[in-house]
Amino acid sequence: MNISGILIQISPNYIDLIISQINEFQGCEYHVHDEMGKIVATIQAETTDEEINYLKKIQQLPHVISAEMVFSYSEDELENLRENIESQVIVPEWLNDPNIMAEQIEYHGDLKKKQFR
C-alpha cells in the first residue's frame, strides 16, 4: 500500500468544484484548503504507478494550476529498509575491543570507516 500527500494549487473560484472532483477518484481524499486556492489531499493506491496516474489525472483537471506530490509512504519500501537495518551490524566489533584506547581512534564522520593512529 502506498500513501502520498499532494499539494494542489487552483484558482480560488473553483475550490468546491475541484474538491468534489478529487473525492470522486477512488483512493483520493481531500483534507484541507485555504482561501488562496491551496488544497491538501492524499492518494492511496496499491502501486506507485497507480499513485502517479491519480496525480496526473488531478494535474489535468480544469482550473488546476499545479499538483505535486510532497510526501510519499510505501509499505514495501519501509519493509525493505527495515530488513536492511536489521541485517546490519549495529555496533562494530572493534568498539568492544578492550585493547583499543579512545585516543587511538580518529573520527572521520563514520565509525565503520575507522582509522587507528
DRENDO-1510 file (C-alpha; in Angstrom, 1 decimal, always signed):
<recs>
REC; n; res; u; v; w
REC; 1; MET; +0.0; +0.0; +0.0 .
REC; 2; ASN; +1.3; +3.5; -0.9 .
REC; 3; ILE; +0.0; +6.8; +0.5 .
REC; 4; SER; +1.1; +10.2; -0.8 .
REC; 5; GLY; +0.3; +13.7; +0.2 .
REC; 6; ILE; -0.3; +16.1; -2.6 .
REC; 7; LEU; -0.4; +19.9; -2.7 .
REC; 8; ILE; -2.8; +21.3; -5.3 .
REC; 9; GLN; -2.9; +25.0; -6.3 .
REC; 10; ILE; -6.0; +26.1; -8.1 .
REC; 11; SER; -7.9; +29.3; -8.9 .
REC; 12; PRO; -9.8; +30.1; -5.6 .
REC; 13; ASN; -13.1; +30.5; -7.5 .
REC; 14; TYR; -13.1; +26.7; -8.2 .
REC; 15; ILE; -12.4; +25.3; -4.7 .
REC; 16; ASP; -15.7; +23.4; -4.2 .
REC; 17; LEU; -15.6; +22.0; -7.8 .
REC; 18; ILE; -12.1; +20.7; -7.5 .
REC; 19; ILE; -12.6; +19.2; -4.0 .
REC; 20; SER; -15.7; +17.3; -5.3 .
REC; 21; GLN; -13.7; +16.1; -8.3 .
REC; 22; ILE; -10.8; +14.9; -6.1 .
REC; 23; ASN; -13.1; +13.0; -3.9 .
REC; 24; GLU; -14.6; +11.2; -6.9 .
REC; 25; PHE; -11.3; +9.5; -7.6 .
REC; 26; GLN; -11.2; +6.2; -5.8 .
REC; 27; GLY; -8.2; +6.4; -3.4 .
REC; 28; CYS; -8.1; +10.2; -3.4 .
REC; 29; GLU; -9.2; +12.2; -0.4 .
REC; 30; TYR; -9.5; +15.9; +0.3 .
REC; 31; HIS; -8.3; +17.1; +3.7 .
REC; 32; VAL; -8.0; +20.9; +3.9 .
REC; 33; HIS; -7.7; +24.1; +1.8 .
REC; 34; ASP; -7.1; +27.8; +2.3 .
REC; 35; GLU; -8.8; +30.8; +0.7 .
REC; 36; MET; -5.9; +31.3; -1.7 .
REC; 37; GLY; -6.7; +28.0; -3.5 .
REC; 38; LYS; -4.2; +25.6; -1.9 .
REC; 39; ILE; -5.6; +22.2; -1.3 .
REC; 40; VAL; -4.0; +19.3; +0.6 .
REC; 41; ALA; -5.2; +15.8; -0.4 .
REC; 42; THR; -3.9; +12.3; -0.2 .
REC; 43; ILE; -3.7; +9.5; -2.7 .
REC; 44; GLN; -3.8; +5.9; -1.6 .
REC; 45; ALA; -3.0; +3.1; -4.1 .
REC; 46; GLU; -1.6; -0.4; -4.3 .
REC; 47; THR; +1.3; +0.6; -6.6 .
REC; 48; THR; +3.4; +3.7; -7.3 .
REC; 49; ASP; +2.2; +3.6; -10.9 .
REC; 50; GLU; -1.4; +3.8; -9.7 .
REC; 51; GLU; -0.5; +6.8; -7.5 .
REC; 52; ILE; +1.2; +8.6; -10.3 .
REC; 53; ASN; -1.8; +8.0; -12.6 .
REC; 54; TYR; -4.1; +9.6; -10.0 .
REC; 55; LEU; -1.7; +12.5; -9.6 .
REC; 56; LYS; -1.7; +13.0; -13.4 .
REC; 57; LYS; -5.5; +13.0; -13.5 .
REC; 58; ILE; -5.6; +15.7; -10.8 .
REC; 59; GLN; -3.0; +17.7; -12.7 .
REC; 60; GLN; -5.1; +17.6; -15.8 .
REC; 61; LEU; -8.3; +18.8; -14.1 .
REC; 62; PRO; -9.5; +22.1; -15.4 .
REC; 63; HIS; -8.6; +25.1; -13.1 .
REC; 64; VAL; -5.7; +23.2; -11.5 .
REC; 65; ILE; -2.6; +25.3; -11.8 .
REC; 66; SER; -0.3; +22.7; -10.2 .
REC; 67; ALA; -0.5; +19.5; -8.2 .
REC; 68; GLU; +2.7; +18.0; -6.7 .
REC; 69; MET; +3.5; +15.0; -4.5 .
REC; 70; VAL; +5.0; +16.4; -1.3 .
REC; 71; PHE; +5.1; +13.2; +0.8 .
REC; 72; SER; +5.1; +9.6; +0.0 .
REC; 73; TYR; +4.9; +6.4; +2.1 .
REC; 74; SER; +5.3; +2.9; +0.7 .
REC; 75; GLU; +4.9; -0.2; +2.9 .
REC; 76; ASP; +7.1; -2.3; +0.6 .
REC; 77; GLU; +9.9; +0.3; +0.7 .
REC; 78; LEU; +9.6; +0.6; +4.5 .
REC; 79; GLU; +9.8; -3.2; +4.9 .
REC; 80; ASN; +12.9; -3.3; +2.7 .
REC; 81; LEU; +14.5; -0.6; +4.7 .
REC; 82; ARG; +13.7; -2.5; +8.0 .
REC; 83; GLU; +15.2; -5.7; +6.6 .
REC; 84; ASN; +18.3; -3.8; +5.6 .
REC; 85; ILE; +18.7; -2.1; +9.0 .
REC; 86; GLU; +18.1; -5.4; +10.9 .
REC; 87; SER; +20.8; -7.2; +8.8 .
REC; 88; GLN; +23.5; -4.6; +9.6 .
REC; 89; VAL; +25.9; -4.8; +12.4 .
REC; 90; ILE; +24.8; -2.1; +14.8 .
REC; 91; VAL; +28.0; -1.8; +16.9 .
REC; 92; PRO; +31.3; -2.6; +15.1 .
REC; 93; GLU; +33.2; -5.4; +16.9 .
REC; 94; TRP; +36.3; -3.2; +17.3 .
REC; 95; LEU; +34.4; -0.8; +19.5 .
REC; 96; ASN; +34.2; -3.6; +22.2 .
REC; 97; ASP; +38.0; -4.4; +21.9 .
REC; 98; PRO; +39.5; -3.5; +25.4 .
REC; 99; ASN; +42.9; -3.1; +23.8 .
REC; 100; ILE; +41.9; -0.1; +21.7 .
REC; 101; MET; +42.1; +3.2; +23.5 .
REC; 102; ALA; +39.8; +6.1; +22.6 .
REC; 103; GLU; +42.9; +8.2; +21.9 .
REC; 104; GLN; +43.8; +5.8; +19.0 .
REC; 105; ILE; +40.6; +6.4; +17.1 .
REC; 106; GLU; +40.4; +9.2; +14.6 .
REC; 107; TYR; +36.8; +10.1; +13.8 .
REC; 108; HIS; +36.0; +10.8; +10.1 .
REC; 109; GLY; +32.2; +11.0; +10.3 .
REC; 110; ASP; +31.7; +7.2; +10.2 .
REC; 111; LEU; +33.0; +4.8; +12.8 .
REC; 112; LYS; +32.7; +1.9; +10.4 .
REC; 113; LYS; +35.5; +3.6; +8.4 .
REC; 114; LYS; +37.7; +3.8; +11.4 .
REC; 115; GLN; +41.4; +4.7; +11.3 .
REC; 116; PHE; +43.8; +4.0; +14.1 .
REC; 117; ARG; +46.9; +6.1; +14.8 .
</recs>
